[in-house]
Amino acid sequence: MKCFHKRIIVIFILLCAPLSALSQQAPAAPDRPWELSSKMQPGVPPRHSPAFVPDPLKIYTLPELVDVAEQNNPETRGAWENAKARAAELGISKATLYPTLAAVALADTNRSQLFFSPQFYRQTSGTFSPVLVLNYVIFDFGRRLQEVAISRSNLLAADFLFNDTHRKIIFQVMAAYYRVLNSKGQENAQEANLKNAQTVEDAAEARLHEGLATLPDVLEARSATAQADYDLQAAIGATEIAHGDLATALGISPTSKFQVESIQNLTIPQDLTDTVEASIDRALAQRPDLMQQVEQLRAAGAEIKAAKTAYLPTLSFDGNGGLARIYAQQNFGPGLYSPTQETWDARLSLTWNLFDGLARENRLAKAKADQKQATAEVDAVRDQVENQVWSAYSTARTALRQQKAAAALLAAASESYDAALQSYNYGVRSQIDVVSAQRALAAARTADVSARTQLLTGIASLAFQTGDLLHHAKGP
């Protein structure tokens, strides 16, 4: 007996051991991180295989990268699947408008004791009956139609969400693309600055060798060269980071190698084509996030109508028809089978729910509250759209003016540097004048590249806020 008990205990321990090993427990102390066992380590799902593998030798344009992101970014796939699910829900709600037909095979057996005085008679019977069952709601005061309307609005809202996801992905790619162009342009500008600084240093070294310059002049030139090299390395690092951000927006690994065109090859806009009022009106007419809120408001209105129909009766029909074959036996006598015969049953039902614990009242109150909430959200999104367009328009207009000023500054700084260097070689200007002109030119190059990319980003942001990106993603 003791041996039996020991076996029971061992079996119990073996059964509980895996459960205790996999159970989640709180950390033992607050002074160290929680250590996971190998069995509890969460597994990271494998990365989705990208549909796009960039060619490291090809120079990609912005429209090409936008197309890649729309096809490859996981957010667009998620929004697409959400829209397909809402489309399936619409199909489910439409199916309620049709009757249901089911094939059923019924088989049952029954044994009972029938009393015929002065004794009981045992009777056994069995039935096998294949039938077709039909159910159909004839009239419900539009309840199912409102469910269809709700599903249709939810589908349209999901479609607008899908479009809004594309709008955001397009702008995300454009912003990352312009950041790459900006960092690459800054890198090129710093390379030119380094060459200018080296030119000034070489000139100072030559003049020192000829006895026309002093050692402090050479040291100042060397310091400027070192600063230019430092700025160049920072620009190279910024380019690598911006490249990784763009790759992530495309839905590929940041380590992927690909090239983009130079900012010097892009056409810089010279003016804004529309007024801010026209931009706001266009945004209110085509912003998908605003249209999504409008469809949710319509769905809330249909919810109210559907809740009101719950107070009304429902007229439905159900019935079945088929064949039946019956077996019967009484008091151990011979069993008999009836001939196969037709059977049918039909019912017309009028159902009116008179009391349900105030569930209908609460559903109606909830639907009305949801409608008011949806109305407030539409107003809030409308105000946000107007403010976002106004802000983006002002930013783009400011960037346009800054770009023109930066171009003029670069032209003036270039002329000043050339004149200062030439005068220095002739011994007319000092070393300090040349270094100052070189640094001013470096700052002007940086400002010109930044102004160009800020303008392009500002124009893209304005198109993003107005919703124009969905209609012409091949922007500037």
Long-range contacts (C-beta under 8 A, 24 or more apart in sequence): 48-74, 50-251, 50-252, 50-253, 52-250, 52-251, 52-252, 53-252, 53-256, 54-252, 54-256, 54-257, 54-258, 55-258, 56-257, 56-258, 56-259, 57-259, 58-258, 58-259, 59-259, 59-260, 59-261, 60-258, 60-259, 60-260, 60-261, 61-260, 61-261, 62-173, 62-174, 62-177, 62-474, 62-475, 63-473, 63-474, 65-173, 65-177, 65-246, 65-250, 65-260, 66-170, 66-173, 66-174, 66-473, 66-474, 68-250, 68-251, 69-169, 69-170, 69-172, 69-173, 69-249, 69-250, 69-251, 70-166, 70-169, 70-170, 72-250, 72-251, 72-252, 73-169, 73-249, 73-250, 73-251, 74-251, 75-165, 75-168, 75-169, 76-162, 76-165, 76-166, 76-169, 78-165, 79-158, 79-161, 79-162, 79-165, 79-166, 80-162, 82-158, 82-161, 82-162, 83-155, 83-158, 83-159, 83-161, 83-162, 85-158, 86-151, 86-154, 86-155, 86-157, 86-158, 86-159, 87-155, 87-158, 89-151, 89-154, 89-155, 90-148, 90-151, 90-152, 90-154, 90-155, 92-151, 93-144, 93-147, 93-148, 93-150, 93-151, 94-148, 94-151, 96-137, 96-144, 96-147, 96-148, 97-144, 97-145, 97-148, 98-136, 99-134, 99-135, 99-136, 100-134, 100-135, 100-136, 101-132, 101-133, 101-134, 102-132, 102-133, 103-130, 103-131, 103-132, 103-133, 104-130, 104-131, 104-132, 104-133, 104-320, 104-322, 105-129, 105-130, 105-131, 106-130, 106-131, 121-330, 121-331, 122-330, 122-331, 122-332, 123-328, 123-329, 123-330, 123-331, 124-328, 124-329, 124-330, 124-335, 125-326, 125-327, 125-328, 125-329, 126-326, 126-327, 126-328, 127-324, 127-325, 127-326, 127-327, 128-324, 128-325, 129-322, 129-323, 129-324, 129-325, 129-343, 130-322, 130-323, 131-320, 131-321, 131-322, 131-323, 131-343, 132-320, 132-321, 132-322, 133-318, 133-319, 133-320, 134-317, 134-318, 134-319, 134-320, 135-316, 135-317, 135-318, 136-316, 136-317, 136-318, 137-314, 137-315, 137-316, 138-315, 138-316, 138-317, 139-314, 139-315, 140-309, 140-312, 140-314, 140-315, 141-309, 141-312, 141-313, 141-314, 142-305, 142-309, 143-306, 143-309, 143-310, 143-312, 143-314, 146-302, 146-303, 146-305, 146-306, 146-309, 147-302, 147-306, 149-298, 149-299, 149-302, 149-305, 150-299, 150-302, 150-303, 150-306, 153-295, 153-296, 153-298, 153-299, 153-302, 154-295, 154-296, 154-299, 156-291, 156-295, 157-292, 157-295, 157-296, 157-299, 160-288, 160-289, 160-291, 160-292, 160-295, 161-288, 161-289, 161-292, 163-288, 163-470, 164-288, 164-289, 164-292, 166-470, 167-288, 167-464, 167-467, 167-469, 167-470, 168-464, 169-249, 170-464, 170-469, 170-470, 170-473, 171-460, 171-461, 171-463, 171-464, 171-469, 172-249, 173-246, 173-249, 173-250, 174-457, 174-460, 174-464, 174-469, 174-475, 175-457, 175-460, 175-461, 176-242, 176-245, 176-246, 176-248, 176-249, 177-246, 177-260, 178-453, 178-456, 178-457, 178-460, 179-242, 179-245, 179-246, 179-453, 180-239, 180-242, 180-243, 180-245, 180-246, 180-260, 181-260, 181-261, 181-262, 181-263, 181-266, 181-453, 181-456, 182-242, 182-263, 182-449, 182-450, 182-452, 182-453, 183-235, 183-238, 183-239, 183-241, 183-242, 184-239, 184-242, 184-260, 184-262, 184-263, 185-262, 185-263, 185-264, 185-449, 185-452, 185-453, 186-235, 186-238, 186-239, 186-446, 186-449, 186-450, 187-232, 187-235, 187-236, 187-238, 187-239, 188-262, 188-449, 189-235, 189-442, 189-445, 189-446, 189-448, 189-449, 190-228, 190-231, 190-232, 190-234, 190-235, 190-442, 190-446, 191-232, 192-445, 193-228, 193-231, 193-232, 193-438, 193-441, 193-442, 193-445, 194-225, 194-228, 194-229, 194-232, 196-228, 196-417, 196-438, 196-441, 196-442, 197-221, 197-224, 197-225, 197-227, 197-228, 197-438, 198-225, 199-421, 200-224, 200-225, 200-421, 200-424, 200-434, 200-435, 200-438, 201-225, 203-421, 203-424, 203-425, 203-434, 204-431, 212-427, 213-431, 216-431, 217-430, 217-431, 220-431, 220-432, 220-435, 221-431, 221-435, 224-435, 224-438, 224-439, 228-442, 231-442, 263-449, 263-452, 263-453, 266-452, 266-456, 266-476, 267-476, 268-403, 268-452, 268-455, 268-456, 268-476, 269-400, 269-455, 269-456, 269-459, 269-476, 270-400, 271-400, 272-393, 272-396, 272-397, 272-400, 272-462, 276-389, 276-390, 276-393, 276-394, 279-389, 279-393, 279-462, 279-465, 279-466, 280-385, 280-386, 280-389, 280-390, 282-466, 282-467, 282-468, 283-385, 283-386, 283-388, 283-389, 283-465, 283-466, 283-467, 284-382, 284-385, 284-386, 286-466, 286-467, 286-468, 286-470, 286-471, 287-385, 287-466, 287-467, 288-467, 288-470, 289-381, 289-385, 290-378, 290-381, 290-382, 290-385, 293-374, 293-377, 293-378, 293-381, 294-378, 296-374, 296-377, 297-371, 297-374, 297-375, 297-377, 297-378, 299-374, 300-367, 300-370, 300-371, 300-373, 300-374, 301-371, 303-367, 303-370, 303-371, 304-364, 304-367, 304-368, 304-371, 306-367, 307-360, 307-363, 307-364, 307-366, 307-367, 308-364, 310-353, 310-360, 310-363, 310-364, 311-360, 312-352, 313-350, 313-351, 313-352, 314-350, 314-351, 314-352, 315-348, 315-349, 315-350, 315-351, 316-348, 316-349, 316-351, 317-346, 317-347, 317-348, 317-349, 318-346, 318-347, 318-349, 319-344, 319-345, 319-346, 319-347, 320-344, 320-345, 321-345, 385-465, 388-465, 389-462, 389-465, 389-466, 391-465, 392-458, 392-461, 392-462, 392-464, 392-465, 392-466, 393-462, 395-458, 395-461, 395-462, 396-455, 396-458, 396-459, 396-461, 396-462, 398-458, 399-451, 399-454, 399-455, 399-457, 399-458, 399-459, 400-455, 400-458, 402-451, 402-454, 402-455, 403-451, 403-452, 403-454, 403-455, 405-451, 406-444, 406-447, 406-448, 406-450, 406-451, 406-452, 407-448, 407-451, 409-444, 409-447, 409-448, 410-441, 410-444, 410-445, 410-447, 410-448, 412-444, 413-437, 413-440, 413-441, 413-443, 413-444, 413-445, 414-441, 414-444, 416-440, 416-441, 417-441
